[in-house]
Amino acid sequence: MLAGGARGITADFAAALAAASHCRIELLGRTPLPARPEDPELAGAADATALRALFAARGEPAPAAIEREVRNVLAGREVAHTLDRLGRLGSPAAYRVADMCDGAAVAQTVKEIQAEHGRIDVVVYAAGVIEDRLIEEKDPESFRRVYATKVDGARALLDAASQLPHGPRTAVLFGSVSAVLGNRGQSDYAAANDALAGLGERWARRTGRRALTVHWGPWAPSGVHGGMVTPHLAREYARRGVALIDREEGALALLRELAWGDESATSVVYTASGW
Ligand SMILES: NC(=O)c1ccc[n+]([C@@H]2O[C@H](COP(=O)([O-])OP(=O)(O)OC[C@H]3O[C@@H](n4cnc5c(N)ncnc54)[C@H](OP(=O)(O)O)[C@@H]3O)[C@@H](O)[C@H]2O)c1
């Protein structure tokens, strides 16, 4: 089961997992999955620019509302694409809407998956948001959103997993190199990823199971939505001489770590170059 696994880089990891094992995969995220096929006009609007034009032509006057609709359509398409991709790779896959910041919803979702399938072997916690700003410009609500999405969400998932009769044998947590080495504008995100690793470590001690936090360096963006590294950020990293993780190699590196890595290591750092 992968929280935050239907979009971004975790969808690539889910695909690597599917290709290697054909295991059943449950994905969790906030994006609602579009209930029916898109009408032909909407389906014909392939990218953000075309969608903006379509929603404006349909009479939506507010730019902010148009942007929201565009984001929702693209996110829904991304989830649908991931499910389709996993199915084609041989993994039966399902998606459930759950906000990881809602502890009751997380507990309920874990219960439902357990009831449906009888067991959860591995949990991956990859939900995260960034709202980068220098600390003097950061408002407490923003700090709370970034921190809670990682820490409260992961705690809720690990707690719910601990209640299961045969809980997952492995928990994988997606952290960030910013927790280890810091990054400008990311005091909240760095603190959250550091706390995330601490949660995993304590869970492993308490349960005797394996917890692994992967502190990733930046991944190369791809396709419509390639994760937190936007094309603009990618150019900024290039200017700083920071190489980006190849998407296929990143996903395979984690599979290799899980298969052959030292099980007592509770966190690892994976980057494509120095920081
Ligand atoms: N991309 C990188 O280079 C990079 C580097 C270091 C670490 N990471 C870590 O890797 C993870 C994935 O990053 P990404 O780049 O793929 O980012 P992303 O594309 O923004 O994906 C974030 C994922 O988290 C989900 N999510 C966010 N808030 C959530 C919530 N409250 N409840 C449930 N799901 C939630 C999102 O789905 P919905 O929007 O549908 O909720 C999405 O699937 C993050 O934890 C990030 O910190 C990424």
The ligand as a Gaussian input file, in Angstrom:
#p B3LYP/6-31G(d) Opt

LIG

0 1
 N       10.498000      14.656000      -6.422000
 C       11.617000      14.718000      -5.750000
 O       12.662000      15.062000      -6.305000
 C       11.663000      14.374000      -4.274000
 C       12.893000      14.567000      -3.609000
 C       12.953000      14.276000      -2.241000
 C       11.854000      13.749000      -1.602000
 N       10.680000      13.564000      -2.274000
 C        9.544000      13.026000      -1.513000
 O        8.879000      12.048000      -2.285000
 C        7.471000      12.110000      -2.056000
 C        6.747000      12.277000      -3.369000
 O        7.178000      13.480000      -3.947000
 P        6.804000      13.935000      -5.429000
 O        7.904000      14.697000      -5.955000
 O        6.280000      12.794000      -6.177000
 O        5.652000      14.979000      -5.098000
 P        4.199000      15.134000      -5.678000
 O        4.186000      14.819000      -7.115000
 O        3.722000      16.452000      -5.215000
 O        3.436000      13.974000      -4.945000
 C        3.018000      14.072000      -3.640000
 C        2.023000      12.959000      -3.410000
 O        1.519000      13.099000      -2.090000
 C        0.102000      13.049000      -2.134000
 N       -0.398000      13.840000      -1.011000
 C       -0.046000      15.110000      -0.646000
 N       -0.724000      15.481000       0.450000
 C       -1.505000      14.423000       0.785000
 C       -2.429000      14.189000       1.833000
 N       -2.701000      15.109000       2.768000
 N       -3.069000      12.998000       1.867000
 C       -2.836000      12.051000       0.915000
 N       -1.953000      12.209000      -0.083000
 C       -1.310000      13.387000      -0.150000
 C       -0.259000      13.610000      -3.505000
 O       -1.504000      13.154000      -3.969000
 P       -2.821000      14.083000      -3.958000
 O       -2.403000      15.422000      -4.460000
 O       -3.763000      13.345000      -4.826000
 O       -3.231000      14.100000      -2.546000
 C        0.847000      13.011000      -4.359000
 O        0.508000      11.703000      -4.739000
 C        7.246000      13.273000      -1.096000
 O        7.098000      12.764000       0.193000
 C        8.511000      14.092000      -1.201000
 O        8.801000      14.743000      -0.002000
 C       10.567000      13.883000      -3.589000

